[in-house]
Amino acid sequence: MYIIKVEGNFSAAHNLRSYKGKCEELHGHNWRVEAAVVSETLDATGMVMDFNRLKMKLKNVLKQFDHTYINNIPYFKKVNPTSENIARYIYENLRSRLPGLKTVTVWENSTSSAIYEA
């Protein structure tokens, strides 16, 4: 099995609803997002897929987050914008564009991440 990964990033603010702690207040992160694609085979050039193609697909999904208040994105008006839910949202938005998508990892800082895998 082959696995390739790329990273993207965005800066955005959010606040967690029904959370008793500092994160219930408005705050921001410099988010890092990793997308992993798997394949049992390689194409004629010896690749799972071109890294640039994968990066562009991820970038196209992430641009809706950059310099926003995540809670205002329609999906997150009803779903709490936790790292876990953001990872799932990005995964769901990438899945139809990326055959073989395995995981999306969302890092809200250098030591804390959430992974979504369907």
C-alpha positions, 0 to 999 in steps of 0.5 A: 500500500502506498500513502502520500501526504500533503499539508496546507494551512489557514488562519481562522478564529472560532469558539466552542459552544457548550464548552466550559473553559477558555475555548468557549471564548473567541480565539484563533489558530494557525491551523495546519491540515494534512491530507493522505491518499492511499493506493495499492498501485502506481500510475504510469509515472510511478506515482499515487498522484502528483503532489501538486494536484493533491496540494491544489485540491486541498488548497481549494477546500481550505480557502473557505476557512482562511481569515474567517470566523469558522462559526459563520460557515453555514455547516458550523452554525449547527455543528460545533467547530471542534478540530474533530468536526473541522477534520470531518468537514474537510474530509467530506469536501475532499472525498469526491475530488480525491479517490483514495482519500484516507485521512484528514488531520487538522492541527490547531497547534504544534502539539494537538491534532484531530484525525478523521478517517471514513 
